[in-house]
């Protein structure tokens, strides 16, 4: 399969390496170490006493964040250390120019196409366990119910004391073996989840296809099953993004991640689908409240979840200066204003937003280079996000075809998750983890069917099924 992954990257014009001038620039950065970016506040706090821990997938080396927390009178205090990429990427230099062209780190099953060279992403810029790092330190005070009381961002020296996988972190927390700081991840995460429900935020439990490496080194497809600790950890990132958006809005300059409210026509279609599937949806219950409770454990709810995702389209980035806020600055799925600031090793825009916030929190003017970039960031991030989605879909389509090449003519149990206006359907197989188009008359959304594999063509990244019975 490795040749197929390489071919996809070549077709999508995904770079295989960094230009020589970028590597030369990294040599200089490694030699000098982190600096204070031009125009940024110069203070660097000593925060080496804070017991940070990073929670990431197994084997991760590009560690953007580390978490710590403590109790405070009337609530909790969250410390969130973020990689200080701006201190390693001079604005306007070769590393910055290349990062703007890439936009995001791209992931294939066999390799990672990083936003920055690995000597930054996996070494001097990463919050690796045991290493002293200059970082960006969020300090967010919460009240007894988890609401934000105060938030600030500053440069600091930090040390990540532990790198944990999601499974390790969850086992420590649930068994009571976690230290006092890590144990609060559950408390704060659950508080923020409750507030999320109160705000009317949307969370869809959609089963995601994931390409995984089998024991023999081959690649397989599975439906991702997230751990509860991943949800708590995600709440810390969401909390930080909400705090960041409020600081930038108050300052009148920044970059927001937005998502429009689903229009009434779309919500009406989803409601009608629920009615057709026999899924209860009371008149007084809104879109966000109902779909948040759905789980893909029955054919009908799996199908409805697929349809409900139509209400979450249109995400983008909006920049603003001089208090000229967008007409609708909200991210409807989060039910709040929101900004991307917690993944600067893997996402271009975070570096610029963070520098604006550091300055605002120090009562200083944001660096000119960060403000000037705001005009082009929405377009750059939009293109990068599209390229990321295209790569992910192409890889999954290719692995689907490869996994199924020897099973042409076999039949599979599946659920119809979508039917378009022309009667064409999409099915979700139980095993292997394949989602594909299907031909057949009279397809019924949410129905269980038996389908036959008629074609599997890895070169075209195509699989074709037809309905046998259902």
N, C-alpha and C positions, 0 to 999 in steps of 0.2 A: 504493500500500500504506500510505502514511502515515496515511490516515484510518482504516484498519483497525487499525493499532497504537494510535492514539488511542482508538478504541472499546474495545479490549481493556483499556487502562488505566482507562478510565471504568467499565467493568463490574466490574473488580477493585478499584475505589475506591482507585486509586493516585494520590496527590496530584500536581497539576500545578505547584504552587509552594509556597513557604513562607509561613506567616502573617506579617502585618505586624510583630507583636511579636517574631518571631524575627529578621527582618531588622534591626529596631531594635537588638536585642541584639548582632547581628553588628557593627553600626556601632561600638558601644562596644568590642567585642573588637579590631577593627581599629585603633581609636584608641589603645588601651593596649598591644596586643601580648601575647605570652605571659606568663603569671604562674606562680607556684608554686601548685598547687591547695591548697585548705584542708586542713590536717592532714598534708600531705606533707613529706618531707625537703626542706630548702631548698638543699642543695649542688647546684651545676651545674658539671660538669667542662668544661674546655676541651679538646675533641677535634678541633679544626680541622685538625690535622696528619694525620689518618687519611684515606687516599685512597679515599673511598667512591665507589661507582658503583651506580646504580639500573638494574634490568633489567625492562622492562615492555613491554606491547603497543604498537605504533606509535600515536602521538598521545595517549598517556595523560598526564594532568595531575594526577590524584589519586595521588601517589606515597607509599605507606605505608612502604616499606622501602628501605634502601640497604646494600650489602654491601661488606665489606673483609676481608682476612685476611692473616696473616703466619705465617712459621715461628717456632716456639718450641722450646726444648730438649725433645726427646722427643715432638714433635707439632706442632700448629698452634693458632693463636688466631684465632677468628672474631669480627669486629666486625659487629654488625647494628644499624643505626640505624632506629628506628621513630618515626613521626610522633607528636608529643606533643599529642594531641588534648585531653587533660584540662587542659592549660594554657590552652586556648582556649574551653572549654565549662564555665562555672561550674555546679557541681552544683545541681540544683533550679531552674535558670533556664529561660527559654523555649527555648533551643537544646537543652538536655538533655531537656526534656519532649518536644519534637518528635522528637528522636532515639529516645527510648524507644518512641514510637508507630510509628516507621518500622522500626527494628531493623537493617536492612541497606540498602545501596545496591542498587537494582533496575536491571537493564539491559534496554533494548529496542533493536532495531536502529537506531532513529532518535534515541534520546535516553537519557540516564541520569537516574534519579530518585535523587538523592544522599541519603545519610544526614544530611549537614549542608549548609548553603548553600555554594555554589561558592567564595565568598570565603574559606572555611575549607578546603574539600576540595581546591581547585585553586590556592590562592594561599598564604595565610599558614601553613596547616597542612601543606602538601605539601612533600616533600623535593626541590624543584625544583633542577635543576643550576645550580651557581654561586651559590646563595643560602645565606647563613648561617641556620641554624635551631636553635632549642632543640628537642632531640629526646630520646627515650629510647634509651639506648645499652646494648645487650647485649654483654657480653664473655664469650665461651665458650671455655674451654681444652679442647683435645682431645689424647688421647694419640696414639701413632704409628699406631694402628689406627682412629682416629676416634671412640673412646669419650669421653664427657664426663668431664672431670676436675674442672672447676669452672665455675660460671656466676654472673654477677651482672648486675644491672640498675640503672642510675643515669641521672640527667638529665645532658645534655651539650650543648655547642654543637658542631654539626657542619656540614660543607659537602659536599654531594654534588658530586663533580667531573665526573660524566658521566652522562647518561641514554642508555641503550642499548636498542635493541629486542632481542628474543631472537635474531633472525638476526644482528644486528651483534655481539652478545656471543659467539655461537657461532663466527662467522667469525674474530673476533680470537683466541679461545682455540685453536681448531683449527689456525690458521695460524701460531701462535707470536707474534702481534703484540700479545697482551694484556700489560698490565703485570704485575708480580710478584703483586700482590694479586688481580687478576681471574683470573689463570691458576690460582690455587689453588682457584677454584670447582670446577673439574673434579676435582682431586685429592680435595678434601674431599667433594664430591658422590658420587664413586665409592666412597669409603670408607664413607660413610653408606648407600649402596645395598647394599654387601656386608653391613653389619651388619643392615640391614633384612631381608635374606634369611635371615641367621642367626637372627634373632629369630622368624622365621615370619610376617612381615607379609604382608598380601595386597595385591596390585597387579593390577588388571584392565585389560588393554589394550582396553577397549571403544571402538569407534568412536563418537564423539559428533557429533550433528547440530549444525551451526553455520550461523547466518544471516549471510551476508557481503554486502557491497556490491559490485556489479559495476562495470565501467569506465563504463557508461552511467548509473550512479546507481540502477539497479534493485537488487532484493534477490534473492539466490539461496541455495540450500542446498548445503553441502558437508559431507563427513565430515572432522572436525578431525584433522590429523596433527601431533602435537607434535614439537618439536625436542628433541634430547638435552639441550641446555642448560636447557630448561624443567624437566627431571627433576632436574638438578643443583641448580637454583635452588630447586625445591620442597623438596629435602632440607635446605636451610638453614632454611626456615620450619618444617619438621617438627622439626629439631634444636632450634630455639628453643622450640617448643611443648612438647617433651618436657622440656627444662630447666625451663621455667616450671611445668609440672605438679609436678615434683619439689620445687621451692622451696615451692610452696603446700601440698603434702602435708606436708612437714616442718614448716611453720608451723602447719598445722591449720586453714587458712582459704583459701577460693578457689573457683574454678569450673573444672570439668573438662569436656572434650568426651569423651563415652563412646560405645562401640558394643559391644553384647553379642556373645559368641561365637555363631556359627551353631549352631543345635541339631542334634543327630545326625540327626533326621528330614530336615532340609533338606539336610545334607551327603549323606545316603544317597540322596535324590532326585537330587542333582547327579551322584553317582557312577553311579547307574543310567542317567542320561541319557548320560553319557560312554560307558558300555558299549553302549547302544543306538545311539549314533552311530559306534561303532567307534574311539573315541579312547582310546588306551592310558592306563591309570591303575593303576599297580602297587599291590598291597595295602598295602605299608608307607609309601606316600606320602600325606601329609595334604592337606587341602583347600587351604591357603594355598600350599604348595610346588607343587602341580600347576597350579592356575589361574594362578599368577604366570608360568608358562612359556608359557601359551597366547597365540597371536597370531591376529587375525581375518583370516588370509590364505587360509583355506579355508572352504567352507560349513559343514563340521561343527564346526570350532573357533569360528567366528563364532556358531553356534547355542549351543555349550556355554558360551561367555563370557556370552551373554545369560542363560542359566540360572544361571550361577555368581554373577551379581550378586544373586541372591536371598539369598545368605549375608551380604550387607552391609546388611541392613535394621535399623532401630531406633536410628539415631544420635540422640543427644540431649545435653543439658547437665545437669550435676549440681552443685549448690552445696553447700558444707559449711562449718561453723564449729566452733570448740571441738574440733577433731580428730575430729569425728563424720563419718568418711569413709563414702562409699557402700559397699555390700557388694561391688560389683564396679566398681572405678574405672577399669578398663582400656578402651582403644580397641582392639578386637580386630584391626581392619585394619592398625593401626600396630604392634600387638603391644607396647604400652607404655601408660603413662599419658600424657595429652596435654592441652594447653590451647590455646585460641585467644587469641593475643596479638599477632600480627604485622600485623593489618589494621584498626587503629582508625578510619581514615577511612571504611571501608566496612562495618564490623561493630561493633555497639553494645558487645558484651560485652568486647571487648579492652581498652577504656579502663579498665574497673573492675578487671579482672584485673591489668593492668600497674601500677596504682596500689598495689594490695596488695603486689605483688612489689617495687616500688621501696622501699616502707617496710620490708619484711622484710629486704631486702638491706642496709638502713641500720641494722638492729637497732632499728627504731622500730615503734610500733603502727600498723597499717593505718588509713587515714582512715575515720572512722565512716560517711561518705556512701558510700564504696565497699563496705564490709561490709554496710551496710543494703540496698544494691541487690541483693545476692546472692539474696535470697528470690524476687524477681520475674524475675530475668534468664532462668532456664530457660524460663519460660512466654513471655516476650517474644521470646526467640530462636527458640523453637519455632514461634510464629505467624509470625514474619518469614521463617523458612526455608520454611515451607509456602507463603507468598505468593510467594516467589521462585520456587519450583518450579512453581507454578500459572501464573505469568506466562511463564516460559520455555516450558512446554509449550503454552500458548495461542498464543504467538507462532510457534512452530515449526509447529503445526497449521495456523495461518492461512497462513503462507508456503507450506507444502506445497500447500494447496488453491489458492492463487493461481498458483503455478508450474504446476500441473497443469490449470487450467481449460480450456485450449485443447487438451488431449490426451485428453479423454474418448473412449473407444473404442480408444485405442492399447494396445499390449501392451509389457511390460517383463520383463526377466530379473530374478529375485529369489531370495533364500534364505529358507527358513522358519526363523525364529529362536525361535518359541514356538508351542506348541499347548496350549490349556487343556483342562480336564476335559470340556468339551462339544464338543471338536473344532474350536473356532474357532482361527484361527492369526494370527500376526503375521509379516510379511515385511519384509525389508530390501532395497530396490531398490539396484542398483549405481549407476544414474544416471537421474534426479537422486537426491540423498541423502535418500530418503524411507523412513520406517519406519511401517508402517500395518497395520491389521487386514485380514484377507482371509477371504472365504467360500469354502468348498470341502470336498468329502468326501475323507476318507483322507489328510489332510495329514500329512507325515512330517517330524519335526524334523530340520533340517540338510539337507533336500533342496533341490535347485535346481528352480525352477518358472518358468513363464511366466504372468504375471498380466495381466488386462485391467482398465483403469481404467473403472469403471462410473459413478462420480459424483465430482465435485469441487465443493464448496459452501463458498466462503470465508466467507459469513455465518455458517454453522453450524460453521466450522472442521472440515470433514468431508471425508475422501476414502474411497472405497469401491472395493475391488478384488475380483475373483473369479479363481479359478485356471482357466487355459485348458489347460495341459498341464504335466506334471511327474511 
